[in-house]
Amino acid sequence: MYLLCSITSFGCALFLGRAYFRSRTRLLFWSSICFVGVALNNILLSVDFMLGPNYDLSLGRAWIILFGMGAMVYGLIWDTV
């Protein structure tokens, strides 16, 4: 299930990236970076469930989603020109 979410997130990032290259609207760029982070987080979540309780990838997932959401917050708040 999480693998399907990551494929969907990568698809959204792809479409947002294509729209950015056509229009050069910077919010589309930051949104695509955010969706890449969400997709990588979902991939690591799938791997985490496959490995079982002996391994914990939550710290790596937290850093990746922090980077993705931080890019989105930067794009929404500070990159308003």
Secondary structure as the mmCIF struct_conf table of DSSP 4:
data_model
#
loop_
_struct_conf.conf_type_id
_struct_conf.id
_struct_conf.beg_label_comp_id
_struct_conf.beg_label_asym_id
_struct_conf.beg_label_seq_id
_struct_conf.end_label_comp_id
_struct_conf.end_label_asym_id
_struct_conf.end_label_seq_id
HELX_RH_AL_P HELX_RH_AL_P1 TYR A 2 SER A 23
HELX_RH_AL_P HELX_RH_AL_P2 ARG A 26 LEU A 51
TURN_TY1_P TURN_TY1_P1 PRO A 53 ASN A 54
HELX_RH_AL_P HELX_RH_AL_P3 SER A 58 ILE A 77
TURN_TY1_P TURN_TY1_P2 TRP A 78 TRP A 78
#
